[in-house]
Each structure stands twice: as C-alpha cells, then as structure tokens.
C-alpha cells in the first residue's frame, strides 16, 4: 500500500513538473510563434499548480503581521493571509464580509478598516521591462481584481478590474491600465493615477476567464486582451507622466474602491456564501532582447477624424459647432463643441467586414465638471453593426481618451460611430476620433 501511494505521488509530481515545463516553452498569447524571442522569467512567473503558495516566489500580505509598503489594503477592506489560497491549479483571492475579524485600528484614505477582508500577493523578485500576462476571472462583486507592479518612482497597472458597480454599467466591462506617480513624496501627483488607458470590453470581466497582457519596454507600453492589441502608447506620447523606468515587483490583489461604491453602501449580500473570488490561472513574465521600439501606426477608417477646418464626412444634429482653436484642441487646429442645454450629436457610417473585431476611440472633455457636485456627461458609441449598441461615458474636465472594442456580426457591412452630449447643461468638447481593425500585430 505504501509503495502504491509513493507511485501515485511520483506520478502527480511528474504531471505537475510537466505542466510547469510546458509553461516554460509557452510564448505570450499574442505571439504564438514567438517572433519576439521571449524567454520566460521563472522567478516572477507561476502556474499555481502546487498545493500552496510558493513562498520562494511570493509574499502574502499580512503574513506574521507583516505588510509590504505598510499597505494593509484599501479601507474598509483589509488584506488577510487566509483569503489567499491555491486550489485546482488556480490562485484564488477571496473577499469576504467578515465583521467579526480583528481589523487594524487604523484609518486609510479617510475610512477605517472594517467588515471586509481581502487578500494580496507580491513577488519576492523584481524585473525591468518585459511582457506581463495573466489568465484570470475577476471577482463578481463590488471589489477590485488587480494585476499590477510597482517599483522606485512608479506603478504600472495592467488592469484594475471591478466586477460590479450598481451605479455604473461601464464598470463591469472596463479595462483600465494606468501609471501611478511615486517619484516625489508630498508632490501634488504623489500616489495618484497620472496616465490612464480606459478601454470598454465586449464582455464582463467577471463572466469568464480571459488573457490580459502588457508589453512594457523602455519606450512604449502595449496592452493586449485575448491576444488582440487594444492600445500602444509611446514614452514620447505619455511625456513626463512616464514613471516606469525602474525594477518592478508584481502584485495580484483585491481591494474596495470607495470611488466606485461608497463603503457605507456595501453590505453582506455583496459577498454571499464563501465570498467573491478573484481566480488566476497563471502569471507569466517574459523578457526579450528583441523588443520593438515605438508604436505601429494602424489605418484609421474614419474620414476627417481631427476635423481639419471642417466637418466633412460627419453627419451633424443639434447644436454642434466647429471650433478652430489650435491651443484648445487635442490634435490639429480644430475640435467640435456640442452646445450646452441642447442635445448635439455627430456620427459617421463606415464600411466594415463581417465577424471582425474593431476598436473605436476619441478624446473628449467636459470643462464644467468640478468633481464635487457637477458632472457633465457625454458618450462615445457604436451602432448598426449587426451587434449590440455600445457606449462609453466621458465626464472628466481635461482631454482624455476612451475606447470601445466591438465585433461585427455575420451580416455586417457598415458600422456607425457617434458622439453625443445628451442634454448636458454645459458644452462638451470632442476631438481625434479613431476606428481601427483590431490585430495582434506587434
């Protein structure tokens, strides 16, 4: 009996070893032929095929009462080691309604730690530049599921998924990648998100497993979803907001986000049964000496996307005005203003291929938003493509970019891109539209 048990254990060990060896040969999902000549960095990669967290690779926040970076979690949630487990080949970070837990007697971000426990792991080793990838399924409730890294001077967020916000239909479809500034303590931007790419996905992040990747190089970042390139941003474009030129450690965690859902509104039913689970199949980081420099320019399918002195190519309704003010425009010399107290809209219909993925984006700003009691909304959208009507909301008072990913239906011949302010009480400005066919091209 003992010999039989030993044989079983040996077979299991060989299977696990084989799975890990397979991962060593696996290139990034967006580069199946490994044209980038990527080599896996095993010290910060994990298939989570063991019986427990690999303590040689990962530190679990709160272990022995210790918290890296003195970060116990984003209150009211607190990181608890017991909420981090490995099971069935997955890392599982669970967030629970657990008011009986002995929370830290502290305040973070204006909120005390209370009611909700969550979890986090941090790599013990660091890396500089490479390709980060995970296959995961976000937690379904009002809690984040995040994959990010941090080092001297800056933080790189591959994503900060948010499974459910009852007041925002965008939240559960949002892929938000960003940089945070950790350069100068006490500066106005210290610890704040200073560059963001917000992309609306055609699926809910908590509905199923998907593959998310980011290629981080010295001169650009590229963001991938299920092998599709959704954004490339160069260091030149990002400018002085580029803060990621030093070694980074990898984080996976779940946190409450007070700006998404007011902590006072969180309740036990948001974390039913055994809690909300952020499930991670693997984390892989590769490096290569063949990283590309800069961003590949894709063909924009829209006519006159930066309003070059006119509105040619666009259908206009309501109070829409062309503003020829170079200093006030995002790109070129003109932008469009959708007037206050009147519904305005612009749209353009273009030819598309059936069963094909596209990405549409624009820059907009709502100058009167004050982030206290006044928020003025506008929407970028796509319709009439043999698929669901999709929109994404703009409200910031500075120029910012958002994008929507959509796939045309089998009978699609055209798609209509539109932008509207829907009776905003103040004008909304829009500029620099782009519609591209999605690709995995690097």
Order of alpha helices (4+ residues) and beta strands (2+ residues): alpha-beta-beta-beta-beta-beta-beta-beta-beta-beta-beta-beta-beta-beta-beta-beta-beta-beta-alpha-beta-beta-beta-beta-beta-beta-beta-beta-beta-beta-beta-beta
